[in-house]
Amino acid sequence: MTLRPTVPLIRLVVGLLLLAVAGLLIVDRPEPGLAGLLAASVFASAIPIGAAFLLLVMALTGGRWQHELAGATAGLVRLAPIFVAFLPLLLLSPTLYGWQGMERDTTFRALFLNEWSYALVTIGFLLALLLAPWCAARSRATAAVALILFVILQGLAASLWLMPLAPGYFSSGLALYVLSLQVGIAFCLLVLSAPASRLPLSGTLLLVAVLFWLYFAYIQYFVSWNVNSAAGLEWFAPRSAGLWRYVEYLLAASGALPAALLLFPPIRQSRRWTVALAAILLGGKAIECLWLALPGRGGLAVALLSGAGLMLAASAGFRPPREARS
């Protein structure tokens, strides 16, 4: 019993050491290193982002799923300080994105494609995350207004984090696609961390989350890639070249196969199946974050080190809700 308090401390120390090593690699090769840090940050920040979205939706809809999952969801939202991973990106964003060389041919580009907007939107989104639990607990009207503002900020943040990686690319659907990814990551972690008594609806809700992701991922691909536009080619060409082409197939399979299995009630209602499929989905989404940020830039070692470091450090501060302990 006396050794238990040391376990979170060990995770924190190991996590910080991994982040320190990743930092040294970034100093050695800044551009690929920052791309790797971006991939890890997108994955890690998806935990509180997706959880905050779910918490606000729960406050609007109510029902059994709110009773079973609201406590654990609020616990994931409290991991919002994981946004500290974005600090090097805020300071060194010109190195990663090359703001100065981008065209300012639209109002969006003129207003937002610069380091100041990048920093302000990211910090503003962090503040929205910190306020989300209070808004969810206040009233349905407050939760509704907060949800609208939250989705707007999420759209701006996701667009600024990822779209400038392909300077000529613009897609109004990218933000919703990224939101579906973030919600999926958060919900997979909810399933994996919940005890058996808190899982009766998880199979059905996991199916909804997968279908949400499949729809927006397919629409994003269909509109941006299959119309053969120059902007779509700029985004998808490096993500469909070399080994990344097989990663695309892996991503599709990691979503479509669990979705197909979850259509069957015996699988959807089984705790073992639900947990196993959530683990598969979570692994696929971690790879998807690499696929979003790394093609054409590199930085895999930094992505893996910083991702592992962030998750270990975050897990050291995570405490399951009281109802989950009983």
C-alpha positions as CSV (number, residue, x, y, z in Angstrom):
1,M,0.0,0.0,0.0
2,T,2.8,2.4,0.8
3,L,4.3,2.0,-2.7
4,R,1.1,3.0,-4.6
5,P,1.6,6.8,-4.4
6,T,5.0,6.4,-6.1
7,V,3.5,4.9,-9.2
8,P,2.1,8.2,-10.6
9,L,5.4,9.9,-9.7
10,I,7.4,7.3,-11.7
11,R,5.0,7.7,-14.7
12,L,5.5,11.5,-14.4
13,V,9.3,11.3,-14.2
14,V,9.5,8.8,-17.1
15,G,7.1,11.0,-19.2
16,L,9.2,14.1,-18.6
17,L,12.4,12.3,-19.5
18,L,10.9,11.1,-22.8
19,L,9.7,14.7,-23.5
20,A,13.2,15.9,-22.7
21,V,14.8,13.5,-25.2
22,A,12.2,14.6,-27.8
23,G,13.1,18.2,-27.1
24,L,16.8,17.4,-27.9
25,L,15.8,15.9,-31.2
26,I,13.7,19.0,-32.0
27,V,16.7,21.2,-31.4
28,D,18.8,19.0,-33.6
29,R,16.3,19.0,-36.5
30,P,13.6,21.6,-35.9
31,E,11.2,21.2,-38.8
32,P,10.7,17.4,-38.7
33,G,10.9,17.5,-34.9
34,L,8.1,20.1,-34.7
35,A,6.0,18.0,-37.1
36,G,6.5,15.0,-34.8
37,L,5.5,17.1,-31.8
38,L,2.4,18.3,-33.7
39,A,1.3,14.7,-34.3
40,A,1.7,13.9,-30.6
41,S,0.0,17.1,-29.5
42,V,-3.0,16.5,-31.8
43,F,-3.4,13.0,-30.3
44,A,-2.9,14.0,-26.7
45,S,-5.1,17.1,-26.9
46,A,-7.9,15.1,-28.4
47,I,-8.5,13.5,-25.0
48,P,-9.8,16.6,-23.2
49,I,-11.2,18.1,-26.5
50,G,-13.3,15.1,-27.3
51,A,-14.3,14.7,-23.6
52,A,-15.4,18.3,-23.4
53,F,-17.6,17.9,-26.5
54,L,-19.2,14.8,-25.1
55,L,-19.7,16.5,-21.7
56,L,-21.5,19.4,-23.3
57,V,-23.7,17.1,-25.4
58,M,-24.5,15.0,-22.3
59,A,-25.7,18.2,-20.6
60,L,-28.1,18.9,-23.5
61,T,-29.5,15.4,-23.9
62,G,-29.4,13.9,-20.4
63,G,-30.3,10.3,-20.1
64,R,-28.7,7.1,-19.0
65,W,-25.4,7.7,-20.8
66,Q,-24.9,10.9,-18.8
67,H,-25.4,9.1,-15.5
68,E,-22.9,6.4,-16.5
69,L,-20.2,8.4,-18.2
70,A,-20.3,12.0,-17.1
71,G,-17.9,11.6,-14.1
72,A,-15.2,9.8,-16.2
73,T,-15.7,12.3,-19.0
74,A,-15.2,15.2,-16.7
75,G,-12.0,13.5,-15.4
76,L,-10.7,13.4,-19.0
77,V,-11.5,17.1,-19.5
78,R,-9.3,17.9,-16.5
79,L,-6.4,16.8,-18.5
80,A,-6.6,20.1,-20.5
81,P,-3.1,21.1,-19.1
82,I,-1.8,18.6,-21.6
83,F,-2.0,21.6,-24.0
84,V,1.4,22.6,-22.6
85,A,2.7,20.4,-25.4
86,F,1.7,23.2,-27.8
87,L,4.1,25.7,-26.2
88,P,7.1,24.9,-28.5
89,L,4.7,25.0,-31.5
90,L,3.4,28.4,-30.5
91,L,6.9,29.8,-30.2
92,L,8.4,28.1,-33.3
93,S,5.3,28.0,-35.6
94,P,7.1,29.9,-38.4
95,T,9.7,27.1,-38.6
96,L,7.0,24.5,-39.0
97,Y,4.6,26.3,-41.2
98,G,6.6,29.0,-43.0
99,W,3.9,31.7,-42.5
100,Q,5.8,34.3,-44.5
101,G,5.7,32.4,-47.8
102,M,1.9,31.7,-47.8
103,E,-0.5,33.5,-50.0
104,R,-3.2,35.8,-48.4
105,D,-5.8,35.5,-51.1
106,T,-8.8,35.0,-48.9
107,T,-10.1,36.7,-45.7
108,F,-9.4,33.6,-43.7
109,R,-5.8,33.4,-44.9
110,A,-5.3,37.1,-44.3
111,L,-6.6,37.0,-40.7
112,F,-5.4,33.7,-39.4
113,L,-2.3,32.4,-41.3
114,N,0.2,34.0,-38.9
115,E,1.9,33.1,-35.6
116,W,-0.2,35.5,-33.6
117,S,-3.6,34.1,-34.7
118,Y,-2.2,30.6,-34.2
119,A,-1.2,31.3,-30.6
120,L,-4.4,33.3,-29.7
121,V,-6.7,30.6,-31.1
122,T,-4.9,27.8,-29.4
123,I,-4.8,29.6,-26.0
124,G,-8.5,30.6,-26.5
125,F,-9.4,27.0,-27.1
126,L,-7.6,25.9,-24.0
127,L,-9.7,28.4,-22.0
128,A,-12.8,27.0,-23.6
129,L,-11.8,23.6,-22.4
130,L,-11.2,24.7,-18.9
131,L,-14.7,26.4,-18.8
132,A,-16.6,23.4,-20.4
133,P,-17.3,21.5,-17.2
134,W,-18.7,24.6,-15.5
135,C,-20.9,25.4,-18.5
136,A,-22.1,21.7,-18.7
137,A,-23.1,21.8,-15.0
138,R,-24.7,25.3,-15.2
139,S,-27.9,24.8,-17.3
140,R,-29.0,23.4,-20.7
141,A,-29.1,26.9,-22.2
142,T,-25.5,27.6,-21.0
143,A,-24.4,24.2,-22.3
144,A,-26.0,24.9,-25.7
145,V,-24.3,28.3,-26.1
146,A,-21.0,26.8,-24.9
147,L,-21.2,23.9,-27.3
148,I,-21.7,26.3,-30.3
149,L,-18.8,28.4,-29.3
150,F,-16.7,25.3,-28.6
151,V,-17.3,23.8,-32.0
152,I,-16.4,27.2,-33.7
153,L,-13.1,27.4,-31.7
154,Q,-12.4,23.7,-32.4
155,G,-12.8,24.4,-36.1
156,L,-10.4,27.3,-36.1
157,A,-7.9,25.5,-34.0
158,A,-8.0,22.3,-36.1
159,S,-7.7,24.3,-39.3
160,L,-4.7,26.3,-38.0
161,W,-2.9,23.2,-36.7
162,L,-3.2,21.0,-39.8
163,M,-4.2,22.9,-43.0
164,P,-1.1,25.1,-43.2
165,L,1.0,21.9,-43.5
166,A,-0.3,22.1,-47.2
167,P,-0.2,25.9,-47.8
168,G,-2.6,25.8,-50.7
169,Y,-5.1,23.5,-49.1
170,F,-8.5,24.6,-47.6
171,S,-11.4,22.4,-46.6
172,S,-14.4,23.5,-44.6
173,G,-15.0,19.9,-43.7
174,L,-11.5,19.2,-42.1
175,A,-12.6,20.6,-38.7
176,L,-15.6,18.2,-38.4
177,Y,-13.4,15.3,-39.5
178,V,-10.8,16.2,-36.8
179,L,-13.6,16.6,-34.3
180,S,-14.8,13.1,-35.1
181,L,-11.3,11.9,-34.5
182,Q,-11.0,13.7,-31.2
183,V,-14.4,12.4,-30.0
184,G,-13.4,8.9,-31.0
185,I,-10.1,9.0,-29.1
186,A,-11.9,10.3,-25.9
187,F,-14.6,7.8,-26.1
188,C,-12.2,4.9,-26.6
189,L,-10.4,5.9,-23.5
190,L,-13.7,6.2,-21.6
191,V,-14.5,2.6,-22.6
192,L,-11.0,1.3,-21.7
193,S,-11.0,3.1,-18.3
194,A,-14.5,2.2,-17.2
195,P,-15.3,-0.7,-14.9
196,A,-17.8,-3.4,-16.0
197,S,-20.6,-1.8,-14.2
198,R,-20.3,1.4,-16.3
199,L,-20.3,-0.2,-19.7
200,P,-23.9,-1.3,-20.6
201,L,-24.3,1.4,-23.2
202,S,-20.7,1.6,-24.4
203,G,-21.0,-0.8,-27.3
204,T,-23.8,1.2,-28.9
205,L,-22.1,4.6,-28.2
206,L,-18.8,3.3,-29.6
207,L,-20.6,2.3,-32.8
208,V,-22.1,5.8,-33.0
209,A,-18.6,7.3,-32.5
210,V,-17.1,5.1,-35.2
211,L,-19.9,5.9,-37.7
212,F,-19.4,9.6,-37.0
213,W,-15.7,9.3,-37.9
214,L,-16.3,7.1,-40.9
215,Y,-18.8,9.6,-42.4
216,F,-16.6,12.7,-42.0
217,A,-13.4,10.9,-43.0
218,Y,-15.0,9.6,-46.2
219,I,-16.6,13.0,-47.1
220,Q,-13.2,14.7,-46.5
221,Y,-11.5,12.2,-48.8
222,F,-14.3,12.2,-51.4
223,V,-14.6,16.0,-51.7
224,S,-10.9,16.9,-51.4
225,W,-9.3,14.0,-53.3
226,N,-11.7,12.6,-55.8
227,V,-12.6,15.9,-57.4
228,N,-9.0,16.1,-58.4
229,S,-8.4,19.7,-57.3
230,A,-4.9,21.1,-57.0
231,A,-5.5,21.8,-53.3
232,G,-6.8,18.3,-52.6
233,L,-3.8,16.9,-54.4
234,E,-1.4,19.0,-52.3
235,W,-3.0,17.5,-49.1
236,F,-3.5,13.9,-50.1
237,A,-0.6,13.3,-52.4
238,P,2.1,13.0,-49.7
239,R,-0.3,11.0,-47.5
240,S,-0.9,8.5,-50.3
241,A,2.7,8.0,-51.4
242,G,5.1,5.3,-50.3
243,L,4.3,3.5,-47.1
244,W,1.7,6.1,-46.2
245,R,-0.5,4.5,-48.9
246,Y,-0.7,1.3,-46.8
247,V,-1.3,3.4,-43.7
248,E,-4.4,4.7,-45.4
249,Y,-5.7,1.2,-45.9
250,L,-4.9,0.4,-42.3
251,L,-6.8,3.4,-41.1
252,A,-9.8,2.5,-43.1
253,A,-9.7,-1.1,-41.9
254,S,-9.3,-0.1,-38.2
255,G,-12.5,1.9,-38.4
256,A,-14.7,-0.2,-40.8
257,L,-14.1,-3.6,-39.3
258,P,-14.9,-2.6,-35.7
259,A,-18.0,-0.8,-37.1
260,A,-19.1,-3.9,-38.9
261,L,-18.6,-6.1,-35.8
262,L,-20.5,-3.6,-33.6
263,L,-23.6,-4.0,-35.7
264,F,-24.1,-7.4,-34.1
265,P,-25.9,-7.2,-30.7
266,P,-24.0,-10.0,-29.0
267,I,-20.7,-8.2,-29.8
268,R,-22.0,-4.8,-29.0
269,Q,-23.3,-5.9,-25.6
270,S,-20.1,-7.8,-24.7
271,R,-17.7,-6.1,-22.4
272,R,-14.7,-8.0,-23.7
273,W,-15.6,-7.3,-27.3
274,T,-16.2,-3.6,-26.6
275,V,-12.9,-3.1,-24.8
276,A,-11.0,-5.0,-27.5
277,L,-12.5,-3.0,-30.3
278,A,-12.0,0.2,-28.4
279,A,-8.3,-0.6,-28.1
280,I,-8.1,-1.4,-31.8
281,L,-9.8,1.9,-32.6
282,L,-7.5,3.9,-30.3
283,G,-4.4,2.4,-31.9
284,G,-5.8,3.3,-35.3
285,K,-6.4,6.8,-34.3
286,A,-2.9,7.2,-32.9
287,I,-1.6,6.2,-36.3
288,E,-4.0,8.5,-37.9
289,C,-2.5,11.5,-36.1
290,L,0.9,10.5,-37.5
291,W,-0.7,10.3,-40.9
292,L,-2.1,13.8,-40.6
293,A,1.2,15.5,-39.5
294,L,4.2,13.6,-40.7
295,P,4.1,12.9,-44.5
296,G,6.6,14.9,-46.4
297,R,8.2,16.2,-43.2
298,G,9.4,13.2,-41.0
299,G,9.6,13.4,-37.3
300,L,8.4,9.9,-36.4
301,A,10.9,9.5,-33.5
302,V,9.8,12.7,-31.9
303,A,6.2,11.8,-32.4
304,L,6.6,8.5,-30.6
305,L,8.8,9.9,-27.8
306,S,6.7,13.0,-27.1
307,G,3.4,11.0,-27.5
308,A,4.5,8.4,-25.0
309,G,5.8,11.2,-22.7
310,L,2.6,13.2,-22.8
311,M,0.4,10.1,-22.1
312,L,2.6,9.0,-19.2
313,A,2.6,12.5,-17.7
314,A,-1.1,12.9,-18.2
315,S,-1.9,9.5,-16.7
316,A,0.1,10.5,-13.6
317,G,-2.5,13.3,-13.0
318,F,-5.6,11.4,-13.9
319,R,-7.9,10.2,-11.1
320,P,-10.9,8.1,-11.8
321,P,-14.2,9.6,-10.6
322,R,-15.6,8.4,-7.2
323,E,-18.5,6.5,-8.8
324,A,-16.0,4.5,-10.9
325,R,-14.2,3.4,-7.8
326,S,-17.1,1.8,-6.1
